[in-house]
Amino acid sequence: MKKISIFIGIFFVFSLMLAPFMNVGATAEEMVFLAENEVIDDAYYIKAAGSAELKGTILGDVLVAGGNINISGEVKGDVLVAGGNIKISGQVDGDIRVAGGAIEISGQVGGNVLAVGGNVILTESSQVEGGVVAFAGNVELRGEIDRNTRVGAGSLIVAGELKDKLRAWVGDEAEGQFVVYPSAVIDGQVVYTSHKTIEVKEGAVIKGEIKRETPESKVAKFEKPDNLWAIIGVGWLVAKLISFLALLLIGLLFLGIAPKFYSEIRERMYNKPWAKIGWGLIWLILTPIVSFLVMLTIIGLPLAGIVLGAYFITLAVVKVFAAYVVGWQVLRWFGVKHAKNFWVLTLGIFLFVALGSIPLVGWLVKCALVIWALGAVIEFKKHELRRYR
């Protein structure tokens, strides 16, 4: 697990830090289609779309965000995907990192798999030469996994071949279930934490020891899990990954709809920055107070609800603009003046999320950036409203 965590960390640091210096491009489209006979010979294949169908061969890494994503072609590098419904049936020589609502992997994977979503299924035809880390509401492992498997899920089904040990945290007292089907073969040890006992169907083969750890026993005995730091590390990594992907999706949406909006907000942030910070701070503090006072009038309740909704949405969106400015400024410090917007945004979001790892100082810097960007967005809105008076 430590190796997987370290590898993922190294991937994000180096790929995101070095990518702006490479000759790559990003587009936001309604539909992306790569035919079977097409070959993409780029270091990075980057797309943001409503739906994506990739049947061709990609010699580099794939980074795709969208609603429905289907990768049935061959990928020589790594795959990083975020979306609603995701299916990966083609061969991937590198690692797969995926976050989505419904995730299905049915191809051959040369590296590791990290999956975070609502439902994660590794089908009967899936073959993973590395390890698997999955966090989801429901997880089904029906294929072949060569190395360690770690799962955190509401429900877990094992029906394939696991050639190493399995560590699982399963469900709650009411609905959680951990079932090993007759077709399952687990060569290593099975250690799981759950309110319920594992259900091993007749015919299933578990060669290693089965060890159950109940949540109550851990709390009552104040025991430290053997792999506590691994658990904390993976949890921290998954939280950061989700935060990164969420901001990236929002950023890609704006990049596709209004790419010039980034430069507009950036210019406003650098024009009289202290004024922007002041307006941002005023709006941040006064809006919820005023909304609460309006809410007390009862008649103004619907209006207060609308204003508060817009308030929280705006706070989420301005993080993207703040991150973009961070990426833009860092690249200027390194003398890079013509990086593509996608990579400026990606680098900025990565650094913005990483700031949260710095105790207190990082949080204060992030707050200042958000307030600064917030002031610029407010000024832009005021300017646009004047046009309609």
N, C-alpha and C positions, 0 to 999 in steps of 0.2 A: 504493500500500500504506500509506503514511503517513497518507493521508486516511482510509482504512478503519479503521486502528488508532485514530486520533484520534477518529473518529466513534463507534466502539464504546466507547471509554473514556468519552467524554462521555455516551453513553447510560446506561451503568451508574452513573456518578456522579450525574447529575441525576434519572434515573428512580427510583433507589433512595433517594436523599436526600429527594426531594420526595414520593414515594408515600405515606409514613405520614401526611401531612397531607391526603390526598385521601379522599374518601368511597368506599372500595372494600372488598370483602370477599373472603375466601378460604375454600374448603371442601375437605375431603378426603373423597372418596367412592369407592365401588366401581366405579360406571359413570357417566359423564357423557355426555349426549346433547343436542344442540342441533338441533332440527328445521329444515328448509329455510325455513319461513315465519317463523321466530323472528328478531328483531332485538335485539341487545344494544347499548344506547346508554350505555355506561360508558367511562370513561377507560381502565380496566383490566378484562380478563376473566381471572380467576385460578382455576385448578382444579388439584387434585391427585387422581388417581384411578387405579384399576387399568387402566381403558381409557377413552378419550374419543373421541367421534364428533361432530365439529362441522360441521354442514351449513348452518347459518344464517349470517346476516350480523352481523359484529361491527364496530362503528364505532370502537372504540379499539384498544389493544394487547392481545395475547393472551399470557398466561404459563401454560403447562400442563406438568405433570410427571406421568408415568404409565408403565405398561407398554406398552400399545398406543395410539397416538395417530393419528387420521385427521382431517385438516382439509381438507374439500372445499368449505366455504363461502367467503364473501368476507370478508377482513379489511382494514379501512381503515388500520390502524396497523401496528405491528411485531409480529413473532411471535418469542417466546422459548420454546423447547420442549426438554425433556429427557426421555428415555424409552428403552424397549427397541426397539420397532419403530415408526417414524414415517413417515407418508405425508402430504405436503402437496400437494394437487391443486387447491385453490382459488386464487383471485386474492388476492395480498397486495400492498397498495399500498406498504408500507414495507419494512423489512429483515427478513430471517430469520436467526435465530441458533439453531442446533440442535445438540444433542449426544445421541448414542444409539448403539445397536447396529447397526441397519439403518435407513438414511435414504433416502427417495425423494421427490424434488421434481419435480412434473410440471405445475405451474401457472405463472401469470404473476406475476413478482416485480418491483415497481416500484423497489426499492432494491437493496441488496447481500445476499449470502448468505455466512454463516460456518457451516461444517458440520464437526463433529468426531465421528468414530464408527468403527465397524468397517467398514461398507460405505456408501458415499455414491454415489447415482445421481441425476443430473439427466436425466430421460427426454427422448424426442424432442419431446414437447409442451411442455417447459419453456422459458420465456423470462425471462431475467434482464436487466433494464435497467441494473443496476449491475455491480459486479464480484463475483467468487467467490473465496473462500478456503476450501480443503478440506484437512483432515488426516484420513487414514483408511487402513485396510489396503488397501482397493480403492476406486478412484474411477472412475466412468464419466461422461463429459461428452457427452451425446447431444443436448442442446438448443441453444438460442441464448443467447449471453452477449455483452453489448454492450461491457463494459469489461474491464480487466485480470483475468487468472485466475492464481491461485497455488495450487499443489497439492503436498502432501507425502503420498506414498502408497507402499505396497508394489507395487501395480500400477496403471497408469493407461491408460484407454481414452478416446480422443477420437473421437467420431463425429458431432459436431454442428458448429455454426457459431460460431466465436470471432472477434469483430470487433476484438479488440485483441490484445496480446501475451500469451504464455503462459510462465510460469516454473514449473518443476517439479523436485522432488527425488524420484526414483523408485527404490524397491526396494533389494534387496541383490544380491550377486553371484550367488546361487543361484536365486532365485525372481522377482526384480523384472522387470517388463516394461513398456514404454511403446509402445503401438500406436496409430497413427492410421489409422482406417478409411476406406474409399473415399468415404463420405458426408461426411467432414469437410472444412470450409473454415476455415482460420486466416488471418486478414488480416494479423496482425502477426508479430513475431519470436517464435521458439521457443527458449528457453534452458533447458536441463535438466542436472541432475547425476545421473549414474547409472553403474553398472559396465557397463551394456549400452547398445548403440547403439539409437536410436529405430528402430522398424519402421514405415515409411510404406507403406501399401497402395496399389496402383495405382488411380488415380482420385482420390485425396486431393489437396487443394489447399492448399499452404502458401505464402503470398505473401511472407512475410518471411524473414529469415535463420534458419537452424537452427544453433544453437551448443551443443556438448556440453562439459560440464565434468566430468571424472572426479574422484571423491573422492581418488584417489591424487595427482593433480596438484596439488590444493589443499594437501594435507599436505606434499608434497615441496617445493613452491616457497614455502610459507608465504605464499601470496597472500591478501590480504584481499578477499572478495567485494565487488563494487561496491555491493551493497545489504545490507552486513553489518548495519547498524543496523536496517534494516527487518526482516531475518530474526530478529534478537534480539528486536526489539519484538513481532513476531507470536508468536514462541515463548513469550515471557513472558506475553503476553496470553492465549494459548490455555491455558497452565498455570494461570493465575489463574482463567480461566473454568471449566475442569474442576473445580478445587478448590471454587469457589463453587457450581457446580451439584451436585457430590457432597454437600456439606454441606447444601445446600438440600433435596435429596431425602430425606436422613436426617431433617432437621428436619420436613419435611412428613409423613413417616411417623409420627413421634411426635405431630404436631399432629392428625393424623386419628385415631390410636388413643387417645391420652391427653392432650388439650389442657391439662388442669389440672396436668399434671406439670411444665410450665415454671414456673408460679407457685410450685409446691411447692419446686422446687430453688432458685429465686431467693430465696425467703424464708429457706431454710436457709443459703444463701451469705452473706446479709446478717446472719444471726444468729450472732454470734461468728465473724467471718470468719477471724481468725488461727488459731483452732482447726481450721477447715476446711482451711486451707492446710497446717497441720501434718499432719493426717491424710492429706491428699492426697499430700504429699511422702513420708510414710512408706510408703504403699501403692505409690507409683510406684517407689520404690527397692527395697523388700523383696520384693515379689511375684516379680520375675524371679530374684532371688537364691535365695529359698526354693524356687521351682519347679526351679531348676537342681540344688539339693541333693537334692530329692526324686527328680529324674530319675536321679541317680547310683545310686539304690537298685534300679534296673531294675523292681522290682515297682511302684514309684510312677510309672513312665513314662506310663501312660495318664492318671493324675490330673494330672501336671505338664502334659501336652499340653492337657487341658481348661482348666486354670487359665490357661495362657499364651494360649490362644485367647480366653478371656473377658477377659483383661487387655488385649489389643490391640483387641478390639471395644469395650470400655469406653472406652479412650482416644480412639477415633474418635467415639464418641457424645457424650462430655462436651464435645467441641469445640463441638457444637451448643448445649449449655446455656450454655457460656461466652459464645458469640456472642450468644445471646438476652439475657443480662444486659448485654452491651455495648450492644445496641440499646435496651434498656429504659432504661439509665442516660443515654444520649445524649439520648433523647427527653425525659427528665425535665429535663435541663439546658436544653432548649429550651422547657420549659413544656408539653409535650404529655403528657397524663395518660391519655388514653382511646384510644390507637391500637390497631388490631386486632392480634392475636397474629401473624398472617402477616407483617405489615409490620414489626413489632418484630423478628421473626426474620430477615427478609430484610435489613433494614438492618444488624442485628448481624453477620450472616454476611459481608456486603459489607465492613464495617469490619474484621472479624476477619481476612479474607483480605488486605485492604489493609495490615494491620499487617506482614505478611511482607515488604512492599516496603521497610520501614525497616531498614537494616542494624543488626544486633546488638540495638539497643534494641527494635525491633519483635518480634524473636524472643523476647527475654526477657519482654516484656509478654505475649505469647501463651502462653508456658510458665507464667507466674504465673496467668493466667486459667484455663488448663486444670487446673492443680493445685488451684486454689480450687474450681472446679466439681467436680472429682474428689472432694474431701473432702466436699462436700455430698451427692453421689450415694452415697458410702460410708455416711454417716450415715443416709441414707434407707433403704438396704438393711438396716442394722443395726436400725433401727426396725421395718421390716416383718418381719424375722426373729423379733423378740421376740413378735410377735403369734401366732406358731405354736408357741411353746414351752409 
